[in-house]
Amino acid sequence: MTRIIYIPFDQLNVEHGAMKVANKTSDQIVFVESQRMITGRRWHKQRLFFLMSSARHFAAELKSDGWQVTYLVSPTTVDGLRQMQNTFPDSEVVCATPNSFRLKKQLEEFGVTFVENDFFLTSSTLFDLWAEKQSSFTMENFYRAQRKRLAILMDGNEPRGGTWNYDADNRLPPPKEHEWGQPLKWNFDEIDEQVFSQIPDTAWGEVNEKTWATTRREALAALDHFLVHHFKEFGPYEDAMPLGSWNAHHSLLSPYLNNGLLHASEVVKAALVRFEVGDIPMSSCEGFIRQIIGWREYINGMYWYLGEDYRNNNHLNAERALLPLFHDPEKTQMNCVKSIVSDIYERGWTHHIPRLMVLSNLALLTGVSPQEFLDWMREVFIDAADWVMVPNVIGMATHADDGVLMTKPYAAGGAYISKMSQYCKTCVYDPKQRTGPQACPFTTLYWDFLDRHVETFSKNHRMFQQMGGLRKLNNLPDVRVQAQSVLQGLVSGTV
């Protein structure tokens, strides 16, 4: 009997998801390009291009391999599936469990049959078993359990090398002279060109060149390029923010992991094979492996475990509208923010430290609504997904969940940015000053943030040092005045 096998745009893999149970001789494979999805938000052009082109390439590859494939452009996903059922009456619609609450609910209501989502290494059942035994949801505890369960970088029950993580070795600032290398670039093919011509004018950002792979073959080449050219130095400079390189030594693989072109198991396997050659330091191997089997799996697990309402948390009562600089880098004089937002405008990507310690930090310090900031992060990053961004923004970035994920807020002044980047040396602001015309907005706002939430953070034992610093501040009244001026300037786009 004919089945309709629905493939979402983040499940593009012939060996996983619903394709794993599909029958080439009888099943109809369907892709639905939802116009509501494309036009419903002000998405980044790179994001739309990547998702649409990857899906169309995957559909074309399946068709050339003998599968019966239909690629629909419909008002909504459900409209497309209804159209398929009209063509094939009484056919069961099958899909791997979706990666978001919203799509899962829509497909459940339509009557779709779900098969196991195996795009992650940890099932929901396994994660829930871990979470229900925890007094606090510490990622490090989950990561160590993962290492043991998956038998990765282990000597029996002990971590290989004697240490679970190498964070202390992986926090080097960018050196003055360093060869960062160049990421791969790709050539537009006929499908890419077609997609490019159909991106709505209302979308944000640029697609001046093909920065991101859109086929399985290209994604595998990107994996190999990282392992050969960047893996060795990934660890030490994992947190560095250089001016001369937008990618540093990061893998740039998250988009392909998140849409299915690569699977976590094969990326981990390839990294371990490369590590065994002997020239990759443990700090780089462990740091990279931790991002995949630790952080990525943990965030996905917590997304489902915490439930759909988690996204609405706003413990610090942050209600400020999104600052204009997040959409226009010319609306700020801060060199770090201007540079990072410009990078995002061009490519739809920046690595985790600019995201957390510059952009999210700024949203946290200025009291931007967590939900508005979440919407922006979902729209502008090429690797954004609901399961990724909800826990990261609500829990880690804006501390809107009262410490469910992170026991203290990731708040910092200009000193951290100065230490880990090359932005401050050419900036009009001085990270060492908290008042006056040259005071760094991050430094001013950091102390004002602690002051505004002093009652909340004084109860947090992990904030003891920060609260002690606040009490010793000899010009707090001046900082408060300066902070109001900075906030007004950020709202007007002049700071």
C-alpha positions, 0 to 999 in steps of 0.5 A: 500500500502506498504511504506518503513519507513527509520529509521536513527541511531539517531531516534531509538524510536518506539513512535516518528519520522517515527515509529509514523506513521508506519503500522505494517501490511503493512510497511517495516521498513529499517535501512541502515548501510552506509559503507561510514559513518563508514569508511569516517572519523577516528571515535572513536571506542566507537562512532561507536560501540554505534551507530551501536549496538544501531541500530541493537538492535532496529531493532531486538526489532522491528522484535521480536515485529512483525514489518517487518524489513530489516537491510542493510549494503550498500555503502551509505544510498541512495544505501540502499534505492535504493535497498529497492525500487528495492525490493518493486517497486513504494513504497513511502519512508518515514522518519522523517526530518533528524537531519543534513543538509547533510542527509536531502539534500541527502534524498530530492534529492532521493525523500523521504517523510518527516514527522515531526521530534518530537525528540525535544520539540521545532519545527523549526517553533516555534523556528523561531518565537522566533528567528525572534523577537530577537535583539540578540540570548541569550540562557537565553531569550529562556530558560525563554520562554521555561519554560513559554511555557512548564509550567515547574518549574513555579508558574504562570508566575514566576519561581518557587523559585523566580529565573530563574537560579542557576548558582551562586550556581552551580560553586563549585570546586571539594572538597578534599574528596568527594564520586562521585560514579560509573556509571553503566556498561553493559554486552556485548550481542551477538549483541554487540560482533558482532558489536565490531568485525566489527569496523574498525582498522582505528578507534580511541580510545578503547572499553575495556568495555561496558560503554554505553547502547545500548538498550532502557531498558539499557538507562532507567536504566541509567536514573534511576541511575542518578536520584537516585545516582547523581541528588541531587549533580549534580547542585553544582558540574556541572562545577567541574573537579575532578581527581578521577572521569571521570563522576562526577555527570553528567547524561551521558544521552546525547548519548541516547537523541541524538540517540532516545533511550530516549526522552527529554519529558520523561527525564524531566518528570522523573526528575520533579517527582524525584524533587517532592520527596523533597530531590533534591535541586532546584539548581540541578533540575533547572540546569539539566532541563535547559540543556535539555529544554534550551541549547539542544533545543536552539542549535538545533534551532540555527543550522537550523536557522543559515543555512548550511553555518554557519559552514564555519565561521572563523572570527578570521582567525584561520588557525593552523592545529589540534595539535597532542595532540588532538589525542595523550595525550602523546604529551603534559605535561599539566596534564589537557589536557593529562588527558581529552584526555585520558578519551576521548580515553577510553570512547568517552566522557567528560563533558561540562566544559573540552570540553569548558574550556580546549579543546576548550579554547586551540583550541581558544587560539592557533588559530586552524582552527575552521573547523578542530577542528569541525571535531575532535569534531564530530569524537571523542565524542559519543554524537556528532551530526552535529546539536550539534557540529556546533553551539557549536564549531563555535559559542561558542568554537572558537568565529568564528561567530563574536559573533552571538551566544556568545557576547564574546569568552570563553577564559581563562588562567590557573587560571580558570582551577586551580580553577575548577579542581584538575589537576594543583596540580600535573602538571609541569606547574604553572597556576600563571606564564605566563613566564619562564620554569614553566609558564602554557601554558594556562596562557601565551597563554591567554594574547597572544591571547588577544594581537593578537586580541586587535583591535577586542576585544577592540570594544567589551564592554563585553571584557572591563575588559580583555582589561584593564588587558592586558593594565596593563601587565608589561611584554607583550613583554616577554609574546609574546616571551614565546607564540611563544615558547609554540606554537612551543612546542605544534606543536611538541608535547613537551609542 
